[in-house]
Amino acid sequence: MSLISVLRTGVSGMNAQSSRISTVAENIQNAGTTGYKRTGTEFSSLILDSSSTGDYNSGAVETVIRRSVSAQGPVSFTTSKTDLAIQGNGFFVVRDSNNATSLTRSGNFVEDGPTGNLVNSGGFTLMGYAVGENGEATPALNSTANMVPVNVSTLGMRATATKAATISGNLPADAAPLAAPLSDKVYTKKTSMVTYDQLGNKVTLDIVLGKTATANQWQAQVYIPGNDTALATVTLGFDANGQISDPAAVTAAVSRLAAANGTSINLDMSKITQLAGSYDLTGTADGKAPSAVTGSDFASDGSVYALYEDGSRALAFKVPLANVASPDNLEPRAGNIYLPTSTSGDLQIGFAGLSGLGSIKSSALEQSNVDVSSELTAMIESQSVYTANSKVFMTGNELLETLMNLKR
């Protein structure tokens, strides 16, 4: 047995425990870091071949660093809608100021003042897919190429043009027929309703109605106040029960309205009745005046909605989740992010709740998966083993000094 090997074995043991203490220190200091994943030190013996059965050359111990990236940390709830936690598998896709893509579980995103992008505490921007006019995201298969920063403030104000309107109620069955043709000046009854053009401007529509000489028949015309030309004329025929006899025929597409406010409105009059009693018509229309974005809302599938001050919301982005075959083999980087490696597997991108990916929780954060009590226990163990290894080194050194003194 070589006394030198005893010294080296003692040093190897102290170095191994030093590595373990380092991971324990890192885990404890990041126990409160959002989305942090515990780092552990595992030991493996290194055996040296002995020249004979009577001699033994002590080996050493090797350390391997393992990161429990796949272990879920506890989820705590917050008051911020832009705080996001992943319940299950997957990572958020983020980019830094150099446009480099990485993965993270740290979902403490806030709106960046200068840009309006959602940025986490590490300074990384949340990426997602923009939603087109068809209401769908168009992701590239397992690629981050067409991802854009999630930024609802870029949507600005929104106006919704009127597309559908309805007039319902009752026309008196005993009304007298008009003596002259129906017009904006000659009518039996009149009602109005407010619509909106594509710019959000209010456009009032006047609907005038007059009973014709034909039994159980009325006419309706639509005008813009101040314009003597009717936008549409509709004939309303009623059956013996006072109901519209042909509902499909009285649904008018007011296409000429495009000249006034840039849109076409489908006007439904099929709910009007002709019964004994008084005149009672009301009109309603969809569409809304311009409204500004006031915030955002996240769904569990990653859908991001822009919230408007009028109470409406619109789908704006779809946040994907990324995953790899072996998350524990991802390469950690500063800022609590990870990069794929040859041992982690290729990047797979999908939407939350699909293909084994977890769900996204808004107003929630995933906490560190570090158990401080376990780390303190490991610290005590490492301290004891380190001390024991130092005793081995000191004993080997004393034996070596004894051997050197034999020459004296």
Salt bridges, closest charged atoms under 4 A:
GLU42 OE1 - ARG66 NE 3.63
ASP184 OD2 - LYS185 NZ 2.92
ASP206 OD2 - LYS190 NZ 3.49
ASP228 OD1 - LYS185 NZ 3.31
ASP268 OD2 - LYS271 NZ 3.40
ASP297 OD2 - ARG313 NH1 3.36
GLU331 OE2 - ARG333 NE 2.88
GLU366 OE2 - LYS37 NZ 2.51
GLU366 OE1 - ARG105 NE 2.78
GLU375 OE2 - ARG38 NE 2.53
GLU381 OE1 - ARG20 NH2 2.98
